[in-house]
Amino acid sequence: MTLIIPQLKLPVALEDEEQRLEELYSMRLLDDSSDERFDYYTELLVSMLNVSMAAIVLVDKGTLRYKSVRGIPARDALRHSSFANHALLEDELFVVSDAQADPRFDGLPCVTGEPRVRFYAAGVIRGPSGRALGVVCVMDRGPRQLLDEQRRNLLQLTRLVEHEMRTRAVVNELRDRIAQHAFHDPISGLPNHQLFVSQLDERLAMDSGQPLVLALVRLDRFEQAHKAFGKAGVDCLIAEAVGRVKQATGAACSMGQIREDTIAAAFPVDVQKDRDAVIAPLLQSFRLPVVLGEHRFVARVRIGAAIYPGDGGDTATLLKRARTALYHDSVAATSGYRFYNRDLSTVAARRFEIESGLKEALERDELEVAYQPEIRAKDRRLVGAEALLRWTNTKLGAVSPTEFMPIAEESGLSIEIGAWILDRACRQTAEWHKAGYGSPEISVNISSHQLRLPGFYELVRNVLEESGLAGRWLNLEITEGSLIEDIDQAIRIMEQLRELGVQFSIDDFGTGFSSLSYLRRMPVQALKIDRSFVRDVSGRSANAMLVDSIIAMGHALRLQVVAEGVETEAQLRYLSSAGCDLVQGFVFSPPLPAGDFAGRFLGRIGLRTLTLSELNASRRAPGPTPSTPLPR
């Protein structure tokens, strides 16, 4: 048996068919085959025009997609054998009074068979660009004419349906934008933390044990880039970093932006492959500088990685362990990477305990201030003391500042702790002054976060006012590296505080990046030589020559030079002979609680001690000193 397909007389094809379909798909009107919201219009059509059949139809590439029907089956039909295909060529209305008498529709299935349509009329639905997308149509089993009023009613209902569809398309677009904003990073366009976890969990479930690496790529010096190049520059930096990670990891990589400065990348890995070779492409991709406008910025990164399934069977566990590797000390200092191993969990647990304990340390009064004397080298006279933080936790015991302060810095707790030690040290020093213990100067370390904190000037001024301590007795020590992050802002704040009499020292000098031009500009009174240079200072050692150079440079700039970490008499003798002004270290005393410090040192002073400013003056104009030497 041979199937005979009727040869229909087809209308001329639409010239903009490709653009028409693109607009139809972009409006997302084909998501559902039918829509109950349009049923009201088809019911109204049947009633108003007194017909037996009505439909709202969208014309796809090869089929008719019914959104609502009355009197006919709601199933998609072929486009080429339809009235709607002809109707798309009309401006507004398409009317066929008797299909059986119209040769264009000879052999049309819906005419020759059920539902045996004789009459057909349709209004054309157009999209925002004016392109025809579908029709609102009525049909009947007998021939008839469409009266003028009925034509107007059909056109009005068509425009209402058209408006409804356009409105729905706008709502869909707004929903997409909201979803994009809620689940994607606005700069990189990558899935955010929540969506990345969901997508990677789905991938892990589908991969059936296929090994993957989850790498967290963190941009270092991110805050510096923000200050140097502004938001626009940082946006370019993020976009460039995302592109480099994509290129290094390949098309099979799942990516997410889990923090502004951290990109997550999960990609297949050969477990037999050397781990250096796995991460090498990522590190290599950041070797070249990033061009930000007229500037070239070296985007240093550090990477923490975990392997599925060995390090975890779900995304949350893998992320946790990749973070543990990322924040390990061996990765933090320089651009590098580390894979997770179980030993790191012990380190991470310790870190978590310290961070949790620090949050409660102030409330539980676990923090204390210890005081270490600063002594003039040539005659061993007390000049002042440095206030040093100490912490003894009920569970952890005594925790070293070298362990808990970096954690305080990264967690943001250093700001509150810094304000506390500044207040406590100033109050204690003011009490010593009032008690007649002479007038020792107090040195307090401040972090780069504190110095850049809005309101830091007001904080120091209020502490001085409330404690009753004159500003000239307070010396703030700032690490060399923190000043470089924003030298101009640092100088502005320091000059404001100098008006209150506050003095400044550069701590850990020699370990950062200071230049003579910076030193000349900064309102500092002293340099503190880092203890690492003092440790092996003797004869013609490299450290000795470096210390000699720092002392000579400091004096040339009319600055006091302080050596910290002095532990032996030999070191003390060398520093004295080299012209170092002040020394501090265990050779005189470890840091002591306030009471012990006062009893051992302040009780022996009958007259006030010299401030750094007065010591500077005494260097330029030697004369009698008002303080008494400390016996050893």
GIJOVEN-V229283 format. One line per field, one symbol per residue. ss: DSSP state (a for helix, b for strand, c for the rest). A space follows every 10 residues. Layout:
ss: ???
This chain:
ss: cccccccccc ccccccaaaa aaaaaacccc cccccaaaaa aaaaaaaaac ccbbbbbbbc ccbbbbbbbb ccccccbbcc ccaaaaaccc ccbbbbccaa acaaacccaa aaccccccbb bbbbbbcccc cbbbbbbbbb cccccccaaa aaaaaaaaaa aaaaaaaaaa aaaaaaaaaa aaabcccccc bbaaaaaaaa aaaaaaaccc cbbbbbbbbc caaaaaaaaa aaaaaaaaaa aaaaaaaaac cccbbbbbbc cbbbbbbbcc ccccaaaaaa aaaaaccccb bbccbbbccc bbbbbbbbcc ccccaaaaaa aaaaaaccaa aaccccbbbc caaaaaaaaa aaaaaaaaaa acccccbbbb bbbbbbcccc bbbbbbbbbb bbbcccbbbc aaaaaaaaaa accaaaaaaa aaaaaaaaaa aaaacccccc bbbbbbcaaa accccaaaaa aaaaaaaccc aaabbbbbba aaaaccaaaa aaaaaaaacc ccbbbbbbbc cccccaaaaa accccbbbbc aaaacccccc caaaaaaaaa aaaaaacccb bbbbccccaa aaaaaaaccc cbbbcccccc cbbaaaaaaa caaacccccc caaaaaaaaa cccccccccc cc
